[in-house]
Amino acid sequence: MVKKLSITIDIGTTNSKVSLFEIASGKLIFRESFQTTKKIDDYGELFDLDVIWDRLLEILIKIVADHPGDIDSINISSVGEAGVLVDAGGQVVTPLIAWYDKRAADYVAELSQEQKQRIYEITGLPAHSNYSLPKIKWLVDHLELNEQTYTWLNVPDLFSYFLTNRMNSEFSMASRTMCFDLQSRSWSKEVLEMFDLAELIQFPSVIASGEVVGYTTTGNVSELAAEEISVRIAGHDHMVGALGINLHDKDLLNSTGTTEGLLLIDDHPFLENKSFQESLSNGIFTNPNYYTLFSSMPTGGNAFEWYQKFFSIDQKEFEQDSRKLYQRYLQNQISLEDPVILIPHLNGSGAPFKNGKSRGLMYGISLETRREDVLLGIILGLCLEMKYVATCFPLEQVNRVVAIGPVVKNPLWVQLKADALNKDISVVKIEEAVSFGALKASYKDFDYELDYQVVSADPNQVQAFDRLLDKYSYLYESKRFLVDDNFHQSFFDSRESQNRCNEAKEIFFS
């Protein structure tokens, strides 16, 4: 009997979804979403592993019970960087630190510039607390894990281990640990030694996206053990989504969600000094014949969540605000000469100044500023930030820009992106890019027709955006020194600043 169905799991930052598809057609049979539960400890934010796994297992058991003997595979994708340590007995011994948690920042700050450069040469990643290795170091030190060797498992690695009792990782997930050598495609002992972890930490062997890790028959889930269902790691969600929309080399993908990302794939890594200086992240694609050049923008759709909370409005009112602005923009009723602008570092910044301590800045507010002006400023800021980040990429090699995610439901956001980049945006009308990418990784013959909408730049607005970028760049660069740990000392040590302070004192006390 040929099994006709496949399950995909997508563990996202905000929400997670489990979907059941017909393999031949890609028809959605069933889906259930749930919140990716988090909790706070004394140091920052954690994903609540027990709650997430219990909810995930509950859904899997229900699907398998409803379709006995007809499910061929379970394919897992997730956010990158997050994971746990497992001891020699196979027990999870650490919490699941959220990828964006900053508790390990001090370990990165202690690295020398030479060490940071060497890490980039090996792993293709700018040293940063978001990646797995600083988190591992924090866990080892704070939990005093020094009695045996521990294995690091990323989220998909962990869940596939729970289901099969087999440990593996996958190339695009391994690429986010800051410990994987891109050239040799092996775990780097040299980088582990920089963190004094070479004798304590190991990683599982790495396999290709969609390759079988094991089967539920060997796992510890009794409700699934009777079914021989293959379990596979699809990979890092941004990369799996790119596979799902058939991203080609020389395509620049703008992946939107809670955060945003820009992704370029090519047949060689971008390890030159320019990419290092601009904090671009290299990796290996779900198709391991290609490398990835990636930059995350930590603020994306979460800026709209902030907007709704700040003004105490619901999703429907937000969508109404966006539609009204869109109509006014199309009718040339909105001037871009002096708008409100947000530098959207509400959760730190990405390239070219990748820093978790960076904060948002809103400029242009006056007594006449209205709620809709703030929303326009947020969207303008997101688009200018994307343009600013995009200038770090080899845009001369880009044939087209492809957008996926929630942006496809917000025509104002898409139009402003096109105008900001002065490029056509190919909007993929697909809500299941990650799920379809997981199916493509596992079933090479799986295919489906994509529905594209091409949004062209408005020539009348392109120059206005170029002028806005000049202002944005000035604000961006001006606030960088505020994030410097030595800001107060360096600021007050400067002669110009001393003169300014002395002048202010003379005026005040005169």
Disulfide bonds with the S-S distance in Angstrom:
none
